[in-house]
Amino acid sequence: MHAVAWQEHLRERLARRHETGLWRERLSVTPTPDTRSRNFASNDYLGLAGDVRLSEAQAQGARQFGAGAGASHLITGHLDPHHLLEERLAELTGRPRALLFSTGYMANLGTLQALCDRQTQVYQDRLNHASLLDGAKLAGASSRRFHHRDLIDLERLLERAPPDRRRLVVSDGVFSMDGDIADIDGLATICQRYDAWLMIDDAHGLGVLGEHGDGCAGQRFSTSQVPILIGTLGKALGSAGAFVAGDEALIEALIQFARPYIYTTAQPPGVASATLKALEILTTEPERRARLQDNIHRFRRGATALGLPLVESITPIQPVLLESNARVMAWHAALARHGFLVGAIREPTVPKGQARLRVTLGAHHRHDDIDALLDCLGELARREPYPPQEATTP
Ligand SMILES: *Cc1c(COP(=O)(O)O)cnc(C)c1O
């Protein structure tokens, strides 16, 4: 009877997901130069994921160090490319040390689990990435959410903090579904006033923002202002993995106590070799970042002229706020018929009623690609004017 009850339970949940229009599907993709130029959904902001120099570095790393690391970092899996990469990442972010994780999700789980316990009070921006919310939960920490980018709300919460608790403020650097940037200066000031540590997850800023591609919280901020800095390597750097950067005590604490670091196989060494190549290209080809900025401006200019509902964002993440799930899915499908991939984002990833197309720009997009996407979006907007009539009448 038990197995039948399970089947029934899953069938009901799946049916509910269908009924609410929230069914998610995976797309099987084979990247080619042509599909990459029409992919406005990936986080490959510098166009490095398809760069042969990275794949060659990866192959070379695999030939020299093996296809897999063979063990966790604390056993025998911590190989030369891992170690070298940690040194380079510490340099890039202007921090004493960095620690490599296999994914950003695990870096966040591991950091929060190692730092927090029941005596910790965590404060999270309401729009923080799921892995940050999940990490605090895993740690059993007491968590409060403050309104998005609202420092007054954060201060109000900190004033009421139980005096015996250690305080940790956590925020995305660039918000993954909105593309706006946290006020790191303001957060750092408040954290110092209330004796709290600050953790910034700059998954979407690293490689894109900052004078050296060091992100929104790298070299411009000291380790005491932003003691815990997270970056991911699978987005602008075109590879995979993530890191935590900070001082000696933080990194040692993570090595000793972060269970998602300790109990997992180190990432394949070739992946670390590919990331090392990406970091080299970040330094030697700053024109990639300039091209990306130019593409962002071109898209925003065109979309604004078409009257599309953009949000304030200077980053490669450019949401088109269509609001209704049905409209998002319809536009997404129409764009796909023209070969364009854009993100279709609905609840629970974003709040209900804020469904959106998530358009992302990359350095590899040509002006023609962007103009063709804008033509398509313009055609959809003409057929289905935005904002919808019912939303404009009182
Ligand atoms: C993508 C993302 C992560 C997860 O990183 P992965 O390496 O893909 O696991 C964490 N935080 C933020 C803000 C992200 O956007």
The ligand as a Gaussian input file, in Angstrom:
#p B3LYP/6-31G(d) Opt

LIG

0 1
 C       23.882000      30.975000     -10.021000
 C       23.933000      31.471000      -8.623000
 C       24.409000      30.657000      -7.598000
 C       24.732000      29.208000      -7.822000
 O       25.920000      29.053000      -8.473000
 P       26.217000      27.661000      -9.238000
 O       27.671000      27.643000      -9.424000
 O       25.439000      27.729000     -10.492000
 O       25.723000      26.577000      -8.328000
 C       24.533000      31.207000      -6.349000
 N       24.182000      32.487000      -6.099000
 C       23.693000      33.288000      -7.059000
 C       23.316000      34.697000      -6.724000
 C       23.541000      32.808000      -8.347000
 O       23.026000      33.575000      -9.300000

